[in-house]
């Protein structure tokens, strides 16, 4: 038997198209061929949207020269209405006119903006479009700023509360600016509590409220709250302030006594730590964290040293010095402090339990000094490099070791060592290179140049050198092979001689060991106080560039001066005669 169910399969092949006109205040007016099911909103989209001057509430659909529908775009914005009930046909015209009545809404409304009004819509309708008032809006004096016929400017005041009660509306005009002010009144039904309390600091005032009732609403008082004097600041009707002081501790104990409060009272509870700041002590010297510390109850010297991180490695752990102020006593005005010495040792802070003689209790403003052991210090290391048997870093054995001593500890000099070029550097306080004649100190270790070494000193013993460097005002600055016994002139000549701007009188020679000197003069002879050695540097300073003399100009100026002098003499001679 055949199944009695029947099925119908319908497929849509192609929608027919229609031609529509979109004109007026749109961005791209014109003729559009669109699907037959297009809506007026879609046509506005095809036309590029509305211009700023376009009306949103009076869009017309015209068919056969008759207006068949008037669209209010606010309906779409407020309710999502797409106007699907308006079925468009071929040759329909959608006209977007220019808005004729726009007003500006500002102030305490939920959606301040520029709105378009139509027909007889007034202030009440505008407030509804703007979403209503905010909670702090002052609606009894809404201001309307209006221009009349390009001649008159007025500011109108509207009582919105009265409008609503009398079921009236306030007509608006194109260009009106409506401003809803806000209330500027401060809340008055509260009490403020300032100071050391836990929990909120503002409380709602109610008639009959007292200080005891307020204290029952506070979470809790901090331990440092000073209740013997609590100040209450009251705002009077003329906004002046009046101050009351109460003993809150006594009031809370009393079964009957109380203090009435008023709106906007400020209850100020002071911290006892502010009124009576905690005492402190100071520890200085060879401890890991010197400084000022809070003096705690029953705090001992051992407690303070422990809190200060214990002794430094260089601490003189034999005794601590305590400076203690004198209480004021008549007749002892010249005394400043009492000095107390307390015996200590390396185990002073390690033992938890103190004996009675170790329990030195501190007092306010004590100054504790832990002296430094001047004989304790880290190793003093020096470095020796170059042509010695065992170069490297060495620790000084004592405070009197000298250059030759440390070289001897390094195994002495190698045969290739060049003492004329040996250099000495001192890092302490950034001294740098010191010129020392190493040959001389090896011949005579008692020579003053054989200085006592310090931490960070560095000695460099180079190999044999073979050149002398010539720099500065010479024609070919370079290094010249060393020739024993030759003087400055030989090396200057080997470097091409002096330039025209060379300062020949201020030549400086720096030896390889760092010593510097200049040629000296005796009568008509120049001589060198020390011999030039291999590795030395000869520097010739350069003068500033000489300016050429304009002889023709100089002669001309001299002739003019002589002529002026002659004229002056002639005039004087005639005047005298």
Secondary structure, DSSP 8 states (H G I E B T S, - for coil): ----------------EEEEEEEESBSS-EEEEEETT--HHHHHHHTT-B-TTEEEEEEEEEETTEEEEEE-HHHHHHH----TT----TT-EEEEEE---EEEEEESBTT-EEEE--TT-BHHHHHHHTT-B-TTB-TTSEEEEEEETTTEEEEEEE-HHHHHHTT---B--TT-EEEE-B------SEEEEESSEES-SEEE--TT-BHHHHHHHSSEE-TTEEEEEEEEEEE-TTS-EEEEEE-HHHHHH-SS---B--TT-EEEEEEHHHHS---EEEEEESBTT-EEEE--TT-BHHHHHHHTT-B-TTB-TTEEEEEEE----TT-TT--EEEEEEE--TTTTT-SS--GGG--B--TT-EEEE-B-TT-----EEEEEESBTT-EEEE-SSTT-BHHHHHHHTT-B-TTB-GGG-EEEE-GGG-EEE---HHHHHH-TTSTTS-B--TT-EEEE-B---EEEEEESBSS-EEEE--TT--HHHHHHHTT-B-TTB-GGG-EEE-TTS-EEE-EEETTEEE-SS---TT-EEEE-B--------HHHHHHHHHHHHHHHHHHHHHHHHHH-
